[in-house]
């Protein structure tokens, strides 16, 4: 017996080795080393089968060390991971959307509160300015009336002084006239004798002077009377001007009251229009939401019907293909079994014929006997090879069937995951819409209430530090307590 190369050692308990044996259709008995007695002492047959055994061991070892080459992996886990990642992405986006909406709602609430408090502060400042203007106007009226009374007193005093001066002047003039008359009379008596010629002329001159004096006094009295009348006209004009101003102030006051009533009426109409608009907008939103819900419901029913029809079609086609495969597989198995049985019968019949012919015919030459014996050995080896190929083919068919079943199962899992993802997406959309509506309603409620109610509502809302500082500043300007009340030190 010639020397053969030693085959690599393999571990029969290794899963990779057992898998490689199943792929090649090898059973453990094919790899066990056999003794010469099992071949009835035939060394050639023992050598041939030993070579084949070592080749099989080498091939099993190589296949076990190399592993499967198709690189096929189960996709169920990857599909599940993708679906889980998709759901996590949807939930993450929902959380981000909720956080953004909450921040926007908080900012809207803060801006609304600050605007309302600033408008309230402006209103209080305007009201305070109006009160100051009103007090200043009253003070101006008092000052004006005091000034007028003072001027009236001065005018009365000046009129009295003028009257006294005029009377004193008249008395002085009368006294002066009496003195002049007395002097003239004395002079007339003194020079009557010496001025007889010019008496008449002198008398005429005296009369003319008296006339001129009377005219001058009349002109002076007329001038003083004119001054008095002008002062009286000025006083009447001032009184009339003050009366007109009082009437104008009364008209402005009445007009302000009427404007306040008109503003109240306009504000009431504006509130009614806002309430009507909000009610109509709410009704429109509910109508659109109901339409969207009906549309999504109808689309979901359509998807479910299509999915059911697709699944039913897939099951029907798969059942047909499965039946066709089973029929074909059974026919191939029966055909192979028939071929194997026919080969075995032929082999037994030839063995019987050969044994009978050997007993009957004369002895053949040794080289012919050796060639026939090798042919028989190769035929036996080919039969074992065909049996191994049959087992390998059966294992491959079973693997294909299991692969088809696993693909079908993964497809069903993916279909279920897709349906679950669609349902989760719808739930996320519904939750987002509901949260958006609630936040919008909350912001609108802050816009519609007064300052006191707004401050009560702010107790349940988390406010940013900058906005809280600004609100507390405005509340301090308004004289109201800050958010959260006073601390113990501030109260003390």
Beta strands, then each sheet from edge to edge (+ up, - down):
end
